[in-house]
């Protein structure tokens, strides 16, 4: 799948087909320009990092709602605050 922003239902459809709830899902090359609820997945919370100065790129991570996590801004090269 290329461009999560253009294909938001493809990831959900894939997960439905697999019929398995992964604890964590990492996505690269999301091509998101801003956070969009169109890429939400039922049962998961998500964090995304996207490019503001050019198109393409970007990463996202989905975690099941029962996962505790802390965003580490000190480990990112993009200011996400």
N, C-alpha and C positions, 0 to 999 in steps of 0.2 A: 504494500500500500504506500503510495507516495502522497504526501500532503494530508495530514490529519485534518486540516481546516477545510479541505475540499471533499473529504470522504469521512465525515464524522460517524456515519452509521456502519462503515466497514469493520472497524475495530469491535464495536458492540456485536455485530453479526458473527464475527470470527469467534469471539468469546462464547456466544450462545451456541455455536456449532461444536466447539470443544467441550462445552459443558463442564468446565473446571474453574474454580475460583482461585486464581493465583493471588498470593499475598501481595506481591509487588509486580508491576509491569512498567518497564522502561521503554520509552519511545524516542527515537532520534529523527531528525529532519521533519519536524512537525509542521513547519512553514506557517506557524501561527504568527499573526501580527499583534494580537492582543489576546487576553484571556477571554475565552468564549465558553458559555455554558453549553454550546452545541456539541462540545467534545467531552462532556461529562459522561461517565459510565456508572450505571446503577450499582450501588454497593461499594463505590470507591471514592476517595478524596484524591485530589490531584494538585500538583505543583508544576508550573511550566516556566521555562526561561526562553525568551524569544528575542530575536534581533529587532532593534529599533531603527537601525541605519540602512538596512538592505533586506532584500527578500530572501526566502529560503532559510535553512538552518533551523535551529531551535530544538529544545529537548523537553520532554515531559516525563513525569513519573506518577503512576497511579498506585495508591495503597488502599488496602481494605480498610473500612471504617474503624475496625478494632485495633489498628496499628497506632501506636503512640510515636510521634516523631517531633523533631525540633529542626527548624530551618536554620542552617549555618551560613549566614550571610558573609562570615569571614572566610569562607571557602569558595566563594563565587567571584568571577571576574566581572559580573554584571550587577549593578545596583538594583536589587529587587525590593527594597524597602518601601 
